[in-house]
Amino acid sequence: MSDENHIANASETINQVKQFLLSLQDNICQTLEMVDGKGQFVEDSWEREQGGGGRSRVLKNGAVIEQGGVNFSHVFGEAMPASATASRPELAGRSFQAMGVSLVIHPHNPYVPTSHANVRFFIAEKPGEAPIWWFGGGFDLTPFYPFKEDVQHWHDTAKKLCAPFGDNVYADYKKWCDEYFYLKHRNETRGVGGLFFDDLNEWGFEQCFAFMQAVGHGYLDAYVPIVERRKGQSYGEREREFQLYRRGRYVEFNLVYDRGTLFGLQTGGRTESILMSMPPLARWEYGYTCPPGSAEAKLAKWLTPTNW
């Protein structure tokens, strides 16, 4: 490991990241409660038998949020799960710590998009050797009815937070997001993208940590104005039924492709917290087609990588 990747005190570093993540969870929950105006997050603390634990916070049946979860977890152990060592054999035989904040918000109103964000830190240690560490995360938006100004605001926010870290950071991590949140069996993206990054350590610890913090804080800057703009828009049964149908795609992605879900289940994480990302209601319909020229049909044209 090069000098710029070296961290002098692993325990101090871990605590520094953990304190940020705990405060981020607090800030996001408090802000979303204010935006909702009715619902409150209920905390459920848990411990992992093999080491670690977390605090899951869920808001149900709010004025705006039908169900949303904002989770913090910090798990550790003496051996890596198969999902991690399959692609990173150098991690075998190392103890590990993984921590992060992960959230998914499913609103009542079909005109308010579903949103997801995650920031995380991973470190693997072995006596006598330098620790292996990295950051990951991002955020992505899943609208049911497309409003270009909303999507442009989402991506403009992502672009601005990336700018101080390099000219190509936004373009690279947007592309990664488009590729990651892609349902191959449907030949479409899960939504309109955002940012996704993983295995980030090449800038040195301080710069990588600063970027992770920028992404964590940037989520509210990106999402809250969209919610405020759309939450009062009236809708009917048609829009609600289409929202539930499209939520089915969200379930498909999370259960078939999402690495975080797999990692959580393989490490013996808390199942309720891992599956918190699922919508409270969803539906599937055989052979569904949108009426030609409809608002629903318009969405299909947006579910492909686009330069917003």
Disulfide bonds with the S-S distance in Angstrom:
none
